Amino acid sequence: MAQESRKKETDETECQTPEGPILCANNCGFFGSAATNNLCSKCYRDHYMKKQPKVSPVLSVMEKVSPASCSIQFDSSVERLDEVGEGHDLNVNGNTSENTGKQAPNRCVSCRKRVGLTGFKCKCGGTFCSVHRYSEKHECSFDYRTAGRDAIAKANPVVKAEKIEKI
């Protein structure tokens, strides 16, 4: 019976985790864990990266894409570029010729006060400060009445009914 009790005690102690922290299996000085094969996080990451096959990302993408689909996509993109190129002048960088000029600092057209990001753009094309932002304050050349009439006329077309013939 004494032997059986000793056997049970040794079996129980073998299954239990040892008390105290476990050092890394690579002897780097950090603590490891049983989940990472007694390796610290850095050593485990290095070990994991060595196990992974070294495949270039470009090669893996090229294997997934078939050559026929690449040529079709390329041809359609060239056609689109030709269509766009007819109407617009593009620089080498892809910017339009209007955006290449250096922008002047934003200033109020009326008082020349620097407005920065808080400037108000008017329909007449100018940028104004908070004092001159209203059309009556800066002698705006934009005709709001005509623009309003045109917008209403476009949004609400006149509907005329056909004449009814009398019997």
CORQUI-V653855 format. One record per residue. N is the residue number from 1. RES is the residue in one letter. NEAR is the number of other C-alpha atoms within 12 Angstrom. Layout:
N:RES:NEAR
N:RES:NEAR
This chain:
1:M:7
2:A:8
3:Q:9
4:E:10
5:S:11
6:R:12
7:K:13
8:K:14
9:E:14
10:T:13
11:D:12
12:E:13
13:T:13
14:E:12
15:C:10
16:Q:10
17:T:12
18:P:13
19:E:8
20:G:9
21:P:16
22:I:23
23:L:22
24:C:23
25:A:22
26:N:20
27:N:14
28:C:17
29:G:16
30:F:19
31:F:23
32:G:24
33:S:22
34:A:18
35:A:12
36:T:21
37:N:20
38:N:23
39:L:27
40:C:27
41:S:24
42:K:21
43:C:25
44:Y:25
45:R:15
46:D:15
47:H:18
48:Y:17
49:M:13
50:K:12
51:K:10
52:Q:11
53:P:10
54:K:12
55:V:13
56:S:11
57:P:11
58:V:11
59:L:11
60:S:13
61:V:13
62:M:15
63:E:13
64:K:13
65:V:15
66:S:13
67:P:13
68:A:12
69:S:13
70:C:16
71:S:13
72:I:14
73:Q:15
74:F:14
75:D:14
76:S:14
77:S:15
78:V:14
79:E:14
80:R:14
81:L:17
82:D:15
83:E:13
84:V:15
85:G:16
86:E:11
87:G:11
88:H:15
89:D:19
90:L:18
91:N:13
92:V:9
93:N:10
94:G:15
95:N:13
96:T:16
97:S:14
98:E:13
99:N:13
100:T:14
101:G:9
102:K:9
103:Q:10
104:A:11
105:P:15
106:N:22
107:R:24
108:C:29
109:V:28
110:S:22
111:C:19
112:R:18
113:K:19
114:R:20
115:V:25
116:G:19
117:L:15
118:T:17
119:G:23
120:F:26
121:K:25
122:C:26
123:K:17
124:C:20
125:G:16
126:G:27
127:T:33
128:F:33
129:C:28
130:S:25
131:V:21
132:H:26
133:R:27
134:Y:22
135:S:25
136:E:14
137:K:18
138:H:25
139:E:17
140:C:22
141:S:16
142:F:18
143:D:16
144:Y:16
145:R:11
146:T:11
147:A:14
148:G:13
149:R:14
150:D:14
151:A:13
152:I:13
153:A:13
154:K:11
155:A:10
156:N:10
157:P:11
158:V:9
159:V:7
160:K:7
161:A:6
162:E:6
163:K:6
164:I:7
165:E:5
166:K:4
167:I:3
